[in-house]
Amino acid sequence: MTQGNFTPDEARNIEELRRRMKGRISEEMYQDDNLFVRFLRARNHNVDAAEDMLEKHIHWRKINKVDTILNDYKPSEVLERYVALSSLGFDKEGFPVNYCEYGNLDIKGLAKCVRKSEILMYLIRHIENDVQTVKKQSEKLGKVIDKWTYIFNYENFSFANATDKTAVDVLINLIKMYDSNHPERLKSAYLINASFYFTICWSIIKPFLSPATSEKIKIFGRDGWQEELRKGIGEEILPAFLGGTLTDSDGDPMCNSTIKHGGPVPERYYVHRDRKSFSKLPGVKRLVVNRRSKVNIKLEVNQPGSNIEWDFDIKNRDIAFSLYYENPEESKCEEGEEVVPKQRVDTIVQSESGVVKCEKPGTYILQFDNSFSWLHNKIIYYFADVVTPSNIIEEDEE
């Protein structure tokens, strides 16, 4: 059995959970003390809760064919080339370190090429590769290596990245999947170059993180993280652009031969969609915005912390879109307080979706602005809704 430094209470709980799971898990998992203690610690050593969590994990592995995913799942070229995830090696203590250039990750572009479920499957495969890596590293070093470190670089992270509903949905689903199936796996997470736009996204996703995961996350702006990375990981495996000493053989500090830097997905990968199907989705409404005019959609937010979600498809050409907060006491501009800046949007390839967290109750206005067009009316099919904090939690539990 895998050995670890367990307290007497932990050792007893491990044996009890092992007894309960006998015949329900593989022999390899059955012999792994560390598997049991991770799920026990995730449920504060409540054996009943840990058993339920582990049973759901086994079901999840079966449904997603995780046991054979490394051999059987063949990701598409666009995922291999443009998902900005790379392995850096091992830190000073022998634990794996991964790097994600999240600010250059074009999830919206990827979603025009593959289904969101395939993006998630690709990420599951990456994590399962980490699982196999720590097993091999444990055997090699003769000690328990059961955690990993991630560096997330938010340089170039834009407002569009922060509020894009597709990107937020993928991230929330990934967090929920990770915390449910890989408890106590994270050694450290360094979130570097975090800007104001990052805080918008962070406010939406943070409630989905378990306390155990949250406390291992360190957030940095543009300064201070280089020394922390060198101290916590070691400069030998860090590329020069991350404050380390590693370069390519030609001296390239960006290490382009080994690091995936992401970037916009080329349109040649885009898949044609059936635009007629969007208008038939439940809750979708039809709107005509006449030339030289604007249309406002008012949404009432009663509870702070609610999310406003939207999705729309333009039948012809483009439209200017924005979101405002209607402040009854003070108005900074004609429409109100700007929440989502005005931007010209077309939906030739995919509908435009987004989500923002509302810290203040009141009236919010989705504005479709066609005042720039002298000739053409615009037909829009749209969906917009307010999701309260209680409903967000209920959706998470489901």
LUMZANU-960432 format. One record per residue: residue in one letter; x, y, z of N, C-alpha, C in turn. Coordinates in steps of 0.1 Angstrom, whole numbers, padded with zeros to 4 digits, always signed. Layout:
BEGIN
AXYZXYZXYZ...
***
This chain:
BEGIN
M+0008-0012+0000+0000+0000+0000+0009+0013+0000T+0004+0023-0006+0011+0036-0006+0012+0041+0008Q+0024+0044+0012+0026+0049+0026+0026+0064+0027G+0021+0070+0038+0022+0084+0040+0022+0087+0055N+0024+0099+0058+0025+0103+0072+0011+0106+0077F+0004+0096+0083-0010+0097+0087-0011+0097+0102T-0021+0105+0107-0024+0104+0121-0031+0091+0124P-0032+0087+0137-0039+0075+0140-0054+0076+0136D-0060+0087+0137-0074+0089+0132-0075+0088+0117E-0066+0093+0110-0066+0092+0096-0064+0078+0091A-0055+0071+0098-0052+0057+0095-0065+0048+0097R-0072+0051+0108-0084+0043+0110-0095+0046+0099N-0096+0059+0096-0106+0063+0086-0102+0058+0072I-0090+0057+0069-0085+0051+0056-0090+0037+0055E-0087+0029+0066-0091+0015+0066-0106+0013+0065E-0114+0022+0072-0128+0021+0072-0133+0024+0058L-0128+0034+0051-0132+0038+0038-0128+0027+0028R-0116+0021+0030-0112+0011+0021-0121-0001+0022R-0125-0004+0035-0134-0016+0037-0147-0014+0029R-0152-0001+0030-0165+0002+0024-0164+0001+0008M-0153+0004+0003-0151+0005-0012-0146-0008-0018K-0144-0018-0010-0140-0031-0015-0149-0037-0025G-0143-0041-0037-0151-0046-0047-0158-0036-0056R-0156-0023-0053-0162-0012-0061-0152-0004-0068I-0139-0006-0066-0129+0001-0072-0118-0008-0077S-0109-0004-0086-0099-0012-0091-0089-0016-0080E-0081-0027-0082-0072-0031-0072-0061-0021-0070E-0057-0014-0080-0047-0003-0079-0052+0008-0070M-0064+0012-0072-0070+0023-0063-0072+0017-0049Y-0076+0005-0048-0079-0001-0035-0066-0001-0026Q-0055-0003-0032-0042-0004-0025-0036+0010-0022D-0042+0020-0027-0036+0034-0026-0041+0041-0013D-0034+0041-0003-0038+0048+0009-0040+0063+0006N-0032+0069-0002-0032+0083-0005-0045+0087-0012L-0051+0078-0020-0064+0081-0026-0074+0083-0016F-0075+0074-0006-0085+0075+0005-0083+0087+0013V-0071+0090+0017-0069+0102+0026-0072+0115+0019R-0069+0116+0006-0073+0128-0002-0088+0131-0001F-0096+0121-0004-0110+0122-0003-0115+0125+0011L-0109+0118+0021-0113+0121+0035-0110+0135+0039R-0098+0140+0035-0094+0154+0039-0104+0164+0032A-0108+0160+0020-0117+0169+0012-0130+0170+0019R-0134+0160+0027-0147+0160+0034-0145+0161+0049N-0134+0167+0053-0131+0169+0068-0132+0156+0076H-0128+0145+0070-0127+0132+0076-0141+0126+0080N-0151+0131+0073-0164+0125+0074-0165+0113+0065V-0164+0101+0070-0163+0089+0062-0175+0087+0053D-0187+0090+0057-0199+0089+0049-0198+0098+0037A-0194+0111+0039-0193+0121+0029-0181+0117+0019A-0170+0113+0025-0159+0109+0016-0163+0097+0007E-0171+0087+0013-0175+0076+0005-0184+0080-0006D-0193+0089-0004-0202+0094-0014-0194+0102-0025M-0184+0110-0021-0176+0117-0030-0168+0107-0039L-0162+0097-0033-0154+0088-0040-0162+0079-0049E-0174+0076-0045-0183+0068-0054-0187+0076-0066K-0190+0089-0064-0193+0098-0076-0181+0099-0085H-0169+0099-0079-0157+0100-0087-0155+0088-0096I-0157+0076-0090-0156+0064-0098-0166+0064-0110H-0178+0069-0107-0189+0070-0118-0184+0079-0128W-0179+0091-0124-0174+0101-0134-0163+0095-0142R-0154+0088-0137-0143+0082-0145-0148+0072-0155K-0159+0064-0151-0165+0055-0160-0172+0062-0172I-0180+0072-0168-0188+0079-0178-0178+0086-0189N-0168+0092-0184-0158+0099-0192-0147+0091-0198K-0147+0078-0194-0137+0068-0199-0123+0073-0196V-0121+0078-0184-0109+0084-0179-0097+0074-0179D-0101+0061-0175-0090+0051-0174-0083+0048-0187T-0090+0051-0198-0083+0048-0211-0081+0061-0219I-0084+0072-0213-0084+0085-0221-0070+0088-0228L-0059+0084-0221-0046+0088-0227-0043+0080-0239N-0049+0068-0241-0047+0060-0252-0058+0061-0263D-0070+0063-0258-0082+0062-0268-0086+0076-0273Y-0084+0087-0265-0089+0100-0269-0078+0107-0278K-0082+0111-0290-0073+0118-0299-0078+0132-0301P-0072+0142-0294-0077+0155-0296-0075+0161-0310S-0083+0171-0313-0082+0177-0326-0069+0186-0327E-0065+0189-0339-0053+0197-0341-0054+0211-0335V-0066+0217-0336-0067+0230-0330-0066+0230-0315L-0070+0220-0308-0068+0220-0294-0053+0218-0290E-0047+0209-0298-0033+0206-0295-0024+0219-0297R-0028+0226-0307-0020+0238-0311-0023+0251-0303Y-0036+0252-0299-0040+0265-0294-0045+0265-0279V-0045+0254-0273-0047+0253-0258-0034+0256-0252A-0032+0267-0246-0019+0272-0241-0015+0265-0228L-0013+0252-0228-0009+0245-0216+0004+0237-0219S+0013+0239-0210+0027+0233-0212+0032+0227-0198S+0040+0217-0199+0046+0211-0188+0060+0217-0187L+0064+0222-0175+0077+0228-0173+0088+0218-0167G+0083+0208-0161+0092+0198-0154+0088+0196-0140F+0098+0196-0131+0096+0193-0117+0103+0203-0108D+0096+0207-0097+0101+0217-0088+0112+0211-0079K+0117+0219-0069+0128+0215-0061+0125+0202-0053E+0113+0200-0050+0109+0188-0042+0105+0176-0051G+0105+0178-0064+0101+0167-0073+0087+0167-0078F+0079+0178-0075+0065+0178-0079+0064+0185-0093P+0054+0180-0101+0053+0185-0115+0048+0200-0114V+0053+0207-0125+0049+0221-0126+0043+0223-0140N+0032+0229-0142+0025+0232-0155+0024+0247-0156Y+0023+0251-0169+0022+0266-0172+0011+0268-0182C+0002+0277-0179-0009+0281-0188-0009+0296-0191E-0008+0299-0203-0008+0313-0207-0023+0317-0210Y-0030+0319-0199-0044+0321-0199-0048+0333-0206G-0040+0344-0205-0043+0356-0212-0044+0355-0227N-0037+0345-0232-0036+0343-0247-0045+0331-0251L-0053+0326-0242-0061+0314-0245-0074+0319-0252D-0076+0316-0264-0088+0320-0272-0099+0310-0271I-0105+0309-0259-0116+0299-0257-0128+0302-0267K-0130+0315-0269-0141+0318-0278-0138+0313-0292G-0126+0314-0296-0122+0309-0310-0122+0294-0310L-0118+0288-0299-0118+0273-0299-0133+0268-0299A-0142+0275-0293-0156+0271-0293-0162+0273-0307K-0156+0280-0316-0161+0281-0329-0156+0269-0338C-0147+0261-0332-0141+0250-0339-0146+0236-0333V-0147+0235-0320-0151+0223-0313-0162+0226-0303R-0168+0216-0298-0178+0217-0288-0171+0221-0275K-0179+0228-0265-0173+0230-0252-0169+0218-0245S-0177+0207-0247-0175+0194-0240-0162+0188-0245E-0158+0191-0257-0145+0186-0262-0133+0194-0256I-0135+0207-0254-0125+0214-0247-0123+0209-0233L-0134+0206-0226-0133+0201-0213-0126+0187-0213M-0130+0179-0223-0124+0165-0224-0108+0166-0226Y-0104+0176-0234-0090+0178-0236-0083+0182-0223L-0090+0190-0214-0084+0194-0201-0084+0182-0192I-0094+0174-0192-0095+0161-0184-0083+0153-0188R-0080+0151-0201-0069+0143-0205-0055+0149-0200H-0054+0162-0200-0042+0168-0195-0040+0165-0180I-0051+0166-0172-0050+0164-0158-0047+0149-0155E-0053+0140-0163-0050+0126-0162-0035+0123-0165N-0030+0130-0174-0015+0129-0177-0007+0133-0165D-0012+0143-0158-0005+0147-0145-0006+0136-0135V-0018+0129-0134-0020+0118-0125-0010+0107-0127Q-0008+0104-0140+0002+0094-0143+0016+0098-0140T+0019+0111-0142+0032+0117-0140+0036+0116-0125V+0026+0119-0116+0030+0118-0102+0032+0104-0097K+0025+0095-0103+0027+0080-0100+0041+0076-0103K+0045+0079-0115+0059+0076-0120+0069+0083-0111Q+0067+0096-0108+0076+0103-0100+0077+0098-0086S+0066+0093-0081+0067+0087-0067+0075+0074-0067E+0074+0066-0078+0082+0054-0079+0097+0057-0081K+0099+0067-0089+0113+0071-0092+0120+0077-0079L+0113+0085-0071+0119+0091-0060+0118+0084-0047G+0109+0073-0047+0107+0066-0035+0100+0073-0024K+0092+0083-0028+0084+0090-0018+0071+0094-0024V+0061+0098-0016+0048+0102-0022+0049+0115-0029I+0046+0115-0042+0044+0127-0050+0030+0127-0055D+0022+0135-0049+0007+0134-0052+0001+0147-0056K+0009+0158-0057+0004+0171-0060+0012+0177-0072W+0006+0188-0077+0013+0196-0087+0010+0211-0086T+0018+0218-0093+0018+0233-0093+0014+0238-0107Y+0006+0248-0107+0002+0255-0119+0006+0270-0119I+0011+0275-0130+0013+0289-0132+0003+0294-0142F-0005+0303-0139-0015+0309-0149-0011+0324-0152N-0007+0326-0164-0003+0339-0168-0014+0347-0174Y-0018+0358-0168-0030+0366-0173-0026+0378-0181E-0013+0379-0185-0009+0390-0194-0017+0389-0207N-0022+0401-0212-0030+0402-0224-0045+0398-0221F-0048+0395-0209-0062+0392-0206-0071+0404-0207S-0081+0403-0216-0089+0415-0220-0103+0414-0213F-0110+0425-0215-0124+0426-0210-0132+0415-0217A-0130+0414-0230-0138+0403-0237-0135+0390-0231N-0122+0387-0228-0119+0374-0221-0127+0372-0208A-0127+0383-0200-0133+0383-0187-0148+0381-0187T-0155+0385-0197-0169+0385-0197-0175+0375-0207D-0167+0369-0215-0173+0359-0225-0179+0347-0218K-0192+0345-0221-0199+0335-0214-0194+0321-0217T-0189+0319-0229-0184+0305-0233-0171+0303-0224A-0162+0313-0223-0150+0311-0216-0153+0309-0201V-0163+0317-0196-0166+0315-0181-0173+0302-0179D-0181+0297-0188-0188+0284-0186-0178+0273-0186V-0168+0273-0195-0158+0263-0196-0150+0263-0183L-0146+0275-0178-0138+0276-0166-0146+0271-0154I-0158+0275-0152-0166+0270-0141-0168+0255-0141N-0171+0249-0153-0172+0235-0154-0159+0228-0151L-0148+0234-0155-0135+0228-0152-0132+0228-0137I-0135+0239-0130-0133+0240-0116-0142+0230-0108K-0154+0229-0112-0163+0219-0106-0158+0205-0107M-0154+0202-0120-0149+0189-0122-0136+0186-0114Y-0127+0196-0114-0115+0194-0107-0116+0192-0092D-0124+0201-0086-0126+0200-0071-0133+0187-0067S-0142+0182-0076-0150+0170-0073-0142+0157-0075N-0132+0158-0083-0125+0145-0087-0110+0145-0085H-0104+0156-0081-0090+0157-0078-0087+0165-0065P-0094+0161-0054-0092+0168-0042-0078+0167-0037E-0073+0177-0030-0060+0177-0024-0048+0174-0034R-0050+0178-0046-0040+0176-0056-0031+0188-0059L-0037+0200-0056-0030+0212-0059-0020+0215-0048K-0008+0217-0052+0003+0221-0042+0003+0236-0042S+0003+0243-0053+0003+0258-0054-0002+0262-0067A-0009+0273-0068-0013+0280-0081-0008+0294-0080Y+0000+0298-0090+0004+0312-0091-0003+0319-0102L-0011+0329-0099-0019+0337-0109-0011+0350-0111I-0004+0351-0122+0005+0363-0124-0001+0372-0134N+0004+0385-0133+0000+0396-0142-0015+0398-0142A-0021+0396-0130-0036+0398-0129-0039+0413-0130S-0048+0416-0139-0052+0430-0141-0066+0433-0135F-0071+0445-0138-0085+0448-0134-0095+0439-0140Y-0092+0435-0153-0102+0426-0160-0102+0412-0153F-0090+0408-0148-0090+0396-0141-0100+0396-0129T-0100+0407-0122-0109+0407-0110-0124+0405-0114I-0128+0410-0126-0141+0408-0130-0144+0393-0132C-0135+0386-0138-0137+0371-0140-0136+0364-0127W-0126+0368-0118-0124+0362-0106-0136+0362-0097S-0143+0374-0097-0155+0375-0088-0166+0365-0092I-0166+0361-0105-0176+0351-0109-0172+0337-0106I-0159+0333-0107-0155+0319-0106-0151+0316-0091K-0148+0326-0083-0143+0323-0070-0152+0315-0061P-0166+0318-0062-0175+0310-0054-0175+0295-0057F-0170+0291-0068-0170+0277-0072-0158+0269-0067L-0148+0277-0062-0136+0270-0057-0138+0266-0042S-0134+0254-0039-0134+0249-0025-0125+0257-0017P-0127+0259-0004-0118+0266+0005-0104+0260+0004A-0103+0247+0003-0089+0241+0003-0082+0245-0009T-0089+0246-0021-0082+0250-0033-0079+0265-0033S-0088+0273-0028-0086+0288-0027-0074+0292-0019E-0072+0285-0008-0061+0289+0001-0047+0286-0005K-0047+0278-0016-0034+0275-0022-0031+0284-0035I-0040+0293-0037-0039+0302-0049-0032+0315-0044K-0022+0319-0051-0015+0332-0049-0016+0341-0061I-0022+0353-0059-0025+0362-0070-0015+0374-0070F-0009+0376-0081+0001+0387-0083-0003+0396-0094G+0000+0409-0093-0001+0418-0104+0011+0417-0113R+0017+0428-0118+0028+0427-0127+0041+0425-0120D+0042+0428-0107+0054+0427-0100+0054+0417-0088G+0065+0412-0084+0067+0404-0072+0066+0389-0074W+0061+0385-0086+0059+0370-0088+0071+0363-0092Q+0081+0370-0099+0093+0364-0104+0101+0357-0092E+0103+0365-0082+0110+0360-0070+0103+0348-0063E+0089+0349-0063+0081+0339-0057+0082+0326-0064L+0082+0327-0078+0084+0315-0086+0097+0309-0084R+0108+0317-0084+0121+0311-0082+0123+0305-0069K+0117+0311-0059+0118+0305-0045+0109+0293-0043G+0097+0292-0049+0088+0281-0047+0090+0270-0057I+0096+0273-0069+0097+0263-0079+0112+0260-0082G+0120+0270-0084+0134+0268-0088+0136+0274-0102E+0146+0282-0103+0149+0289-0116+0153+0280-0127E+0158+0268-0124+0164+0259-0134+0153+0255-0144I+0141+0253-0140+0130+0248-0149+0122+0259-0154L+0124+0271-0149+0115+0283-0153+0121+0289-0166P+0113+0291-0176+0118+0299-0188+0122+0313-0184A+0131+0319-0192+0136+0332-0188+0125+0342-0187F+0115+0341-0195+0104+0351-0195+0096+0350-0182L+0098+0339-0175+0091+0338-0162+0101+0340-0150G+0112+0345-0153+0122+0348-0143+0132+0338-0140G+0132+0327-0148+0142+0316-0146+0154+0318-0155T+0161+0307-0157+0173+0307-0165+0172+0299-0178L+0160+0292-0180+0159+0283-0191+0156+0291-0204T+0163+0287-0215+0161+0293-0228+0161+0281-0238D+0157+0284-0250+0159+0274-0261+0173+0273-0265S+0177+0263-0273+0191+0261-0276+0196+0273-0284D+0188+0281-0290+0192+0293-0298+0192+0306-0289G+0189+0304-0276+0189+0315-0267+0175+0322-0265D+0165+0317-0272+0152+0323-0272+0146+0322-0257P+0144+0334-0251+0139+0334-0237+0124+0329-0236M+0117+0329-0247+0103+0325-0247+0101+0310-0248C+0112+0303-0251+0112+0288-0251+0101+0283-0261N+0100+0289-0272+0089+0285-0282+0089+0271-0286S+0100+0264-0285+0101+0250-0289+0094+0241-0279T+0092+0246-0267+0086+0237-0256+0073+0243-0250I+0071+0256-0251+0060+0263-0245+0050+0267-0255K+0037+0263-0252+0026+0268-0261+0021+0281-0256H+0022+0291-0264+0018+0305-0260+0004+0309-0265G-0003+0300-0271-0017+0303-0275-0018+0313-0286G-0028+0322-0284-0031+0332-0294-0044+0330-0302P-0048+0339-0310-0061+0338-0317-0061+0326-0326V-0072+0318-0326-0074+0307-0334-0077+0311-0348P-0069+0307-0358-0071+0310-0372-0085+0306-0377E-0091+0314-0385-0105+0311-0390-0106+0298-0398R-0094+0294-0404-0095+0281-0412-0099+0269-0403Y-0099+0270-0390-0103+0260-0381-0118+0260-0378Y-0124+0272-0381-0138+0274-0377-0147+0264-0384V-0158+0260-0377-0168+0250-0383-0181+0258-0385H-0186+0256-0397-0199+0263-0400-0210+0258-0391R-0218+0267-0386-0230+0263-0378-0243+0266-0384D-0253+0260-0379-0267+0263-0384-0273+0275-0377R-0272+0286-0383-0277+0298-0376-0292+0299-0373K-0299+0291-0381-0314+0291-0379-0318+0285-0366S-0309+0276-0361-0313+0268-0348-0313+0277-0336F-0305+0288-0336-0305+0297-0324-0318+0303-0321S-0325+0308-0332-0338+0315-0330-0348+0306-0324K-0346+0292-0325-0356+0283-0320-0354+0278-0306L-0343+0283-0300-0340+0279-0286-0350+0285-0276P-0352+0277-0265-0362+0282-0255-0358+0296-0249G-0367+0305-0248-0365+0318-0242-0359+0328-0251V-0356+0325-0264-0350+0334-0273-0361+0343-0279K-0359+0356-0279-0368+0366-0284-0363+0373-0297R-0372+0378-0305-0369+0385-0317-0370+0400-0315L-0360+0407-0321-0359+0421-0319-0355+0428-0332V-0362+0439-0336-0358+0446-0347-0352+0460-0343V-0340+0463-0347-0334+0476-0343-0333+0484-0356N-0341+0494-0357-0342+0502-0370-0329+0510-0372R-0327+0513-0384-0315+0521-0388-0315+0534-0380R-0304+0539-0376-0302+0552-0369-0310+0552-0356S-0311+0540-0349-0318+0540-0337-0311+0530-0327K-0316+0530-0314-0311+0521-0304-0323+0514-0297V-0321+0502-0292-0331+0496-0284-0325+0491-0271N-0332+0495-0260-0327+0491-0246-0336+0480-0241I-0329+0470-0235-0335+0459-0228-0332+0460-0213K-0343+0463-0205-0340+0465-0190-0341+0452-0182L-0332+0451-0173-0331+0439-0165-0331+0444-0150E-0339+0439-0142-0339+0443-0128-0331+0433-0119V-0321+0438-0112-0313+0430-0103-0317+0433-0089N-0322+0424-0082-0327+0426-0068-0317+0422-0057Q-0308+0413-0061-0298+0408-0051-0284+0411-0055P-0276+0417-0047-0262+0419-0050-0255+0405-0052G-0246+0405-0062-0239+0392-0065-0246+0384-0075S-0257+0389-0081-0264+0382-0092-0256+0383-0104N-0258+0374-0113-0252+0374-0127-0262+0378-0137I-0258+0387-0146-0266+0389-0158-0259+0381-0170E-0267+0373-0176-0262+0365-0187-0270+0368-0200W-0263+0368-0211-0269+0371-0224-0263+0363-0235D-0271+0361-0246-0267+0354-0258-0275+0360-0269F-0269+0364-0280-0277+0369-0291-0270+0366-0304D-0279+0366-0314-0274+0363-0328-0280+0374-0337I-0272+0379-0346-0277+0390-0355-0279+0383-0369K-0291+0385-0374-0294+0379-0387-0287+0385-0398N-0284+0398-0397-0278+0405-0409-0268+0415-0403R-0255+0415-0408-0245+0425-0406-0241+0425-0391D-0239+0437-0385-0234+0438-0371-0242+0448-0364I-0239+0449-0350-0246+0458-0341-0236+0463-0331A-0238+0475-0325-0231+0479-0314-0238+0474-0301F-0230+0468-0292-0237+0463-0280-0230+0468-0267S-0237+0470-0257-0232+0475-0244-0241+0472-0233L-0236+0473-0220-0244+0471-0208-0242+0482-0199Y-0253+0488-0194-0252+0500-0185-0259+0497-0172Y-0255+0504-0161-0262+0504-0148-0269+0517-0147E-0282+0517-0145-0290+0529-0144-0290+0534-0130N-0281+0544-0127-0280+0549-0114-0290+0560-0112P-0300+0559-0103-0310+0569-0101-0305+0582-0095E-0293+0582-0089-0289+0594-0082-0279+0602-0090E-0270+0594-0098-0260+0601-0106-0258+0594-0119S-0258+0601-0130-0256+0595-0143-0243+0601-0149K-0234+0592-0152-0221+0596-0158-0222+0599-0173C-0232+0593-0179-0234+0595-0193-0249+0593-0196E-0253+0595-0208-0267+0595-0212-0274+0582-0208E-0267+0571-0210-0273+0558-0207-0272+0554-0192G-0262+0558-0185-0259+0554-0172-0245+0550-0170E-0242+0543-0159-0228+0538-0156-0225+0526-0166E-0214+0528-0172-0209+0517-0182-0204+0505-0175V-0210+0493-0178-0205+0481-0172-0198+0473-0182V-0204+0471-0194-0197+0465-0206-0196+0476-0216P-0183+0480-0220-0181+0491-0230-0188+0487-0243K-0192+0498-0250-0198+0496-0263-0188+0490-0273Q-0192+0480-0281-0184+0474-0290-0192+0469-0302R-0186+0470-0314-0193+0465-0326-0192+0449-0326V-0203+0442-0328-0203+0428-0328-0209+0422-0340D-0203+0412-0346-0210+0404-0356-0210+0390-0352T-0220+0382-0356-0222+0368-0352-0222+0359-0364I-0213+0362-0373-0213+0353-0385-0210+0339-0382V-0201+0337-0373-0197+0323-0370-0204+0317-0357Q-0206+0326-0347-0211+0321-0335-0219+0332-0328S-0229+0328-0320-0237+0338-0313-0228+0345-0303E-0231+0357-0298-0224+0365-0289-0229+0362-0275S-0221+0356-0266-0226+0354-0252-0217+0361-0242G-0223+0364-0231-0215+0370-0220-0222+0369-0207V-0214+0372-0196-0219+0372-0183-0211+0382-0174V-0218+0389-0166-0211+0398-0156-0218+0396-0143K-0210+0398-0132-0215+0398-0119-0219+0412-0114C-0231+0414-0109-0236+0427-0105-0234+0429-0090E-0226+0438-0086-0223+0440-0071-0234+0449-0065K-0241+0456-0074-0252+0465-0069-0265+0461-0074P-0276+0462-0066-0289+0460-0071-0294+0472-0079G-0304+0470-0088-0309+0481-0095-0313+0477-0110T-0314+0487-0118-0318+0485-0132-0305+0484-0141Y-0304+0474-0149-0293+0473-0158-0299+0473-0172I-0292+0479-0182-0297+0480-0195-0288+0474-0205L-0293+0464-0213-0286+0459-0224-0290+0467-0236Q-0280+0473-0243-0283+0482-0254-0278+0477-0267F-0287+0476-0277-0284+0473-0290-0285+0486-0299D-0273+0491-0303-0272+0504-0310-0269+0502-0325N-0279+0507-0333-0278+0506-0347-0277+0520-0353S-0274+0530-0345-0274+0544-0349-0263+0547-0359F-0253+0539-0360-0243+0541-0370-0247+0537-0385S-0258+0530-0386-0262+0525-0399-0273+0534-0405W-0270+0539-0417-0279+0548-0424-0289+0540-0432L-0286+0527-0436-0294+0520-0445-0301+0508-0440H-0295+0501-0430-0300+0488-0427-0306+0486-0413N-0318+0481-0413-0324+0476-0400-0317+0463-0396K-0316+0460-0383-0310+0448-0379-0320+0439-0371I-0320+0426-0375-0329+0417-0368-0320+0408-0359I-0324+0408-0346-0316+0402-0336-0325+0392-0328Y-0319+0380-0326-0325+0370-0317-0317+0370-0305Y-0324+0372-0293-0316+0373-0281-0322+0366-0269F-0314+0363-0260-0318+0358-0247-0310+0365-0236A-0317+0370-0225-0311+0377-0214-0318+0373-0201D-0310+0372-0191-0316+0367-0178-0308+0372-0167V-0314+0373-0155-0307+0376-0142-0307+0363-0134V-0295+0358-0130-0294+0346-0122-0290+0350-0108T-0298+0348-0098-0295+0352-0084-0285+0343-0078P-0278+0347-0067-0268+0339-0061-0273+0326-0056S-0286+0325-0052-0291+0312-0047-0293+0302-0059N-0297+0307-0070-0298+0299-0082-0284+0294-0087I-0274+0303-0086-0261+0299-0090-0256+0288-0082I-0258+0288-0069-0254+0277-0060-0262+0264-0063E-0275+0265-0066-0283+0254-0069-0278+0247-0082E-0275+0255-0092-0269+0250-0104-0256+0242-0102D-0248+0248-0093-0235+0241-0090-0237+0228-0083E-0247+0227-0074-0250+0214-0067-0255+0204-0076E-0263+0208-0087-0268+0199-0096-0257+0192-0104
***
